[in-house]
C-alpha cells in the first residue's frame, strides 16, 4: 500500500505542471502498462502487489477524446478461497475428505472498450480521465473426493469470468504514463456435488465481484 501512496503523490505532482500541449487527434497509439495493486483482505480472490500487464490501443477522435480497447492479463491468488471451502467441507457431519486438488491461481484475460478524455490545456503534462467496460475470461477449478455416510462422493467447483469495468485518472509526461484506477471484475462460480446414494446430485451457482485499486506505469508508442 505504501507504493500506491508514493505513486499517487507522483501523479498529483505531475498534474500541477502548467502550459499548453497539442492533442492526439487522428493518432493511433499503443500504451503498454505494468500494474501494482491491492484488494480487500476478506476477498477469496487476492491481489497484493503485482497486478498484471495490460495495454491500451487508442485512436484520437478529436483533440481531447480518444477511444479504443484494452487487452489485459492479471493473476489472482485462489489458494485461501479453496482452502476455506475445503475446511468447511471437513466440518460437515459424516463427511470425510480423502483427496483434493485446486487451482492455486486464476489467470484472467480481459478485453474491454476504453473511452479517455485528455486535458490538453497544459504543457509538459497531459492529465486525463478514462472509463472502461468489457469481458473477463478467467477460469479456475477444483475437486474434492471422499465419503458421505459411507458412500463415495465428490465436489467440483468452477469459477468463470464474466465482465470487467473500471474508472481511472492519470497523467502523461512526454510519453510516460502514470495511472491510478479502480476496477471491478465479475465472476460466476458453480458448485456440483455427487453422492453415490440413489444418484444424489446437487448444483448451485453464485456470483462474486473483485474490487481492485491499482497504479500502473506505461509508455505511449505513437
C-alpha positions in Angstrom: 0.0 0.0 0.0 2.9 2.4 0.6 3.9 2.0 -3.1 0.3 3.1 -4.0 0.6 6.2 -1.9 4.0 7.2 -3.3 2.9 6.8 -6.9 -0.3 8.7 -6.2 1.8 11.6 -4.9 3.9 11.5 -8.0 0.7 11.6 -10.1 -0.6 14.6 -8.2 2.7 16.4 -8.5 2.9 15.9 -12.3 -0.7 17.1 -12.7 0.2 20.5 -11.3 2.7 21.4 -14.0 1.5 24.1 -16.4 1.1 25.5 -20.1 -0.3 24.2 -23.5 0.1 20.9 -25.4 -1.5 19.6 -28.6 -3.9 16.6 -28.5 -3.9 13.2 -30.2 -6.4 13.9 -33.0 -6.4 11.2 -35.7 -3.4 9.5 -34.0 -3.2 5.8 -33.3 -1.3 4.9 -30.0 -0.2 1.8 -28.2 0.3 2.1 -24.4 1.6 -1.0 -22.6 1.5 -0.9 -18.8 2.5 -2.8 -15.7 0.3 -2.5 -12.7 0.6 -3.0 -8.9 -2.5 -3.1 -6.7 -4.3 -4.5 -3.7 -7.9 -5.6 -2.9 -9.6 -6.1 0.5 -8.2 -8.7 2.9 -11.5 -10.6 3.1 -11.6 -11.5 -0.6 -11.2 -15.1 -1.8 -9.5 -13.7 -4.9 -6.4 -11.9 -3.7 -4.1 -9.4 -5.3 -1.4 -7.9 -3.1 1.4 -6.3 -5.1 1.9 -7.3 -8.8 -1.5 -6.9 -10.6 -0.6 -7.9 -14.1 0.1 -6.3 -17.5 -2.3 -4.5 -19.9 -2.2 -2.3 -23.0 -4.4 0.5 -24.4 -4.8 0.7 -28.1 -6.3 4.2 -28.7 -7.4 6.4 -31.6 -7.7 10.1 -31.3 -11.3 11.1 -32.2 -10.5 14.8 -31.7 -8.0 16.9 -29.8 -9.2 15.7 -26.4 -11.1 12.4 -26.9 -9.5 9.0 -27.5 -11.4 5.7 -27.9 -10.2 2.2 -28.3 -9.8 -1.0 -26.4 -7.6 -2.5 -23.7 -6.1 -6.0 -23.6 -5.1 -7.2 -20.1 -3.7 -10.1 -18.1 -3.9 -10.4 -14.3 -3.4 -13.2 -11.8 -5.5 -13.7 -8.7 -4.5 -15.9 -5.7 -7.2 -18.5 -5.2 -5.4 -20.6 -2.5 -7.1 -19.1 0.5 -10.6 -19.3 -1.0 -10.3 -23.0 -1.9 -8.6 -23.8 1.5 -11.6 -22.2 3.2 -14.0 -24.3 1.2 -12.1 -27.5 2.0 -12.0 -26.6 5.7 -15.8 -26.1 5.6 -16.4 -29.4 4.0 -14.3 -31.2 6.6 -16.6 -29.8 9.3 -19.7 -31.2 7.8 -21.0 -34.2 9.9 -20.4 -37.7 8.2 -18.1 -36.2 5.5 -14.6 -37.4 5.1 -12.2 -35.8 2.5 -9.6 -38.2 1.1 -8.3 -36.2 -1.8 -8.4 -32.7 -3.1 -6.9 -30.7 -6.0 -7.4 -27.0 -6.5 -6.0 -24.4 -8.9 -3.8 -22.1 -6.9 -4.2 -19.1 -9.1 -6.8 -17.7 -11.5 -5.3 -16.3 -14.7 -7.6 -13.6 -16.0 -7.7 -12.3 -19.6 -9.8 -9.2 -20.4 -10.9 -7.4 -23.5 -12.5 -4.0 -22.8 -13.6 -0.9 -24.6 -11.9 2.4 -23.4 -13.0 6.0 -23.5 -10.4 8.5 -22.5 -10.7 12.3 -22.1 -7.4 14.3 -22.2 -7.0 17.8 -20.7 -4.6 19.2 -23.3 -4.5 22.8 -21.9 -1.3 22.0 -20.1 2.3 21.8 -21.4 4.7 19.1 -20.2 1.9 17.0 -18.7 -1.5 15.8 -20.0 -3.9 14.8 -17.2 -6.8 12.5 -18.2 -9.8 10.6 -17.0 -10.9 7.3 -18.5 -13.6 4.6 -18.3 -13.7 1.0 -19.5 -16.0 -2.0 -19.7 -15.9 -5.3 -21.4 -15.4 -9.1 -20.9 -13.4 -11.2 -18.5 -12.2 -14.7 -19.5 -10.6 -16.0 -16.3 -11.2 -19.6 -15.2 -10.2 -21.7 -12.2 -11.4 -25.1 -10.9 -11.1 -27.6 -8.1 -12.2 -31.0 -7.0 -12.5 -32.8 -3.6 -13.3 -36.5 -3.2 -14.2 -38.5 -0.2 -17.2 -40.2 1.5 -20.5 -39.1 2.9 -22.4 -41.5 5.1 -20.1 -44.3 3.9 -20.8 -43.6 0.2 -18.3 -42.3 -2.4 -18.8 -38.6 -3.1 -17.1 -35.7 -4.9 -17.5 -32.0 -5.1 -16.4 -29.9 -8.2 -16.0 -26.1 -8.2 -15.5 -23.9 -11.2 -15.0 -20.2 -11.4 -15.5 -18.3 -14.7 -15.0 -14.7 -15.6 -18.0 -12.7 -16.9 -17.3 -8.9 -17.2 -15.0 -6.2 -16.0 -15.4 -2.4 -15.6 -13.4 0.4 -14.2 -12.5 4.1 -14.0 -9.1 5.8 -13.8 -7.3 9.1 -13.6 -3.8 9.6 -15.0 -1.2 11.8 -16.5 1.4 11.6 -19.2 4.7 13.4 -19.2 6.2 13.3 -22.7 5.3 9.6 -23.5 5.5 8.3 -19.9 2.1 7.3 -18.4 1.1 7.0 -14.7 -2.5 5.9 -13.9 -4.5 5.4 -10.7 -7.7 3.4 -11.1 -10.4 1.2 -9.6 -11.6 -1.9 -11.3 -14.4 -4.4 -10.7 -14.3 -7.9 -12.1 -17.5 -10.1 -12.0 -17.1 -13.9 -11.7 -19.6 -16.7 -11.6 -18.9 -19.8 -9.5 -20.6 -23.2 -9.8 -20.5 -26.0 -7.2 -21.6 -29.5 -8.1 -21.8 -32.4 -5.6 -22.4 -36.0 -6.4 -23.0 -38.8 -3.8 -23.4 -42.5 -4.6 -26.6 -42.7 -2.6 -29.6 -43.1 -5.1 -27.6 -41.0 -7.5 -27.9 -37.9 -5.4 -26.7 -34.7 -7.2 -26.5 -31.1 -6.1 -25.7 -28.0 -8.1 -25.6 -24.3 -7.1 -24.3 -21.2 -8.9 -23.4 -17.8 -7.5 -21.7 -14.5 -8.4 -18.7 -12.8 -6.9 -17.1 -9.4 -7.5 -13.4 -8.5 -7.2 -12.7 -4.8 -6.4 -9.1 -3.7 -7.1 -7.3 -0.4 -6.6 -4.2 -0.2 -8.8 -1.4 2.1 -10.0 0.1 1.4 -13.4 3.2 2.7 -15.2 3.3 2.8 -19.0 4.8 4.3 -22.2 2.9 5.7 -25.2 4.1 4.5 -28.7 2.8 6.7 -31.4 
